[in-house]
Amino acid sequence: MGVTIHDVAARAGVSVATASRALSGQRGVRAANRDKVLAAARELDYEPNVVAASLRSRTTHTIGMVVPRISNPFFATLVESIEKQLHDGQRSLLLANSHYEPEVEQRQVRALLDRRVDALIMIPCHRERSGEALTTAAARIPVIQLDLRVDGFAGSWVGVDNEAGVWQVVRHLTERGARRLVFVGAQPTDSAAQARLDGFRRAVGDGDDVLLGDFSKEWGQQAALRLLERDSLPDGIVCGNDTIALGVLGELANSGVRVPEDVLVAGFDDIPYAELAQPALTTVRQPQEQIAAEAVRGLDARLSGDETTPRSIAITPDLIIRSST
C-alpha cells in the first residue's frame, strides 16, 4: 500500500487531524508542527487522496470553463489569463469547447457538473440558445458569463463595452479623413457581434453599409473580394474582430490595394497577430488580465457568500493605433 496520512502524522509526531489541517493549508496549526508535517510528507513522498479530500471538504478546487472555440486567438489568451488567476489561488481549470454549437455546449456543461467543479465560467456561444445550459449550471453552482452573454439571463457578466470600442474606431477613422465607412462583421448570433454591429450603426448614424459573415479570416477574405467588385472602395473598413481584419488585409494586398494609402482598416480584440500584420493593425484592445481578474473575483465572492446579487461589469477598451490607419 502507498504512504497514508497516518504515516505522515507518525513521522512528524503529530495527530492525524493536525497533519490533515497542515497539508490542506487550514489555520489553527502551529508553525513548528506545520513545518514538521510538510517535511515528513516530502521525505515519505506522500501523495494526498484528492477524491477523498474533495468529499470531506465538499470542494474540488476546480473551476469549469466553456469557450466557443479555443482555436480563436482571443479566446485562447483569455483562457490563459483565467488560468493564471486561478493558479495564483491554487485552483485548477477544466476547459471545454462548444464549437459554437449550443447542443454541444449543453453536454459540456453537464460533463463539468458531473466532475463536481466548484463554479463555472462560460463564454456562451449564442445569445438565445445558450440559455438552457446556463440555467442548468446556475441551479447547482455559481456561474459567471465572460465576454459574451445570453439575452435576458439574470446572471453575472464581465466583459468589455463593445459599442464604446467601435465608437473609438469610427471616431479615429473620421478624424483621419474617412467619410465612407463599411462594417465587416459577423452575423449577430452572439452578444459581441450584435453589440459591435449596433455600435457601428449608431456611430455612423446615416449609413448602413455592412457585410456580415462570421468571425473568421476566410470571411474577411470573401468580404474584401466583395468590396473589390464595387465601383470604388470605401475610405475605411471597420472589422468586427482582428481575425476578419487579417483576412481583409491579406486579400487587399493580393489585389494591389495599399493600406492605409488607399483604404484604412481597423480590427477589434488586439490578438497577438494584430501587431505582426502587414501593415500592423489598428485595433481595440480588450484588457484580458483585468477581465479575468474581475471574473475570478466575482466567482470568489459568490463562493464565499459575500456576494449574492448578480453584477454586470463592462470595461472600457483601449484603441491601439498602428500603421493600418
Secondary structure by P-SEA (a helix, b strand, c coil): ccccaaaaaaaacccaaaaaaaaaccccccaaaaaaaaaaaaaaccccaaaaaaaaaccccbbbbbbcccccaaaaaaaaaaaaaaaaacbbbbbbbccccaaaaaaaaaaaaaacccbbbbcccccccaaaaaaaaaacbbbbbcccccccccbbbbbcaaaaaaaaaaaaaaaacccbbbbbbcccccaaaaaaaaaaaaaaccccccccccccaaaaaaaaaaaaaccccccbbbbccaaaaaaaaaaaaaacccccccbbbbbcccccccccccccccccccaaaaaaaaaaaaaaaaaaccccbbbbbbbbbbbbbcccc
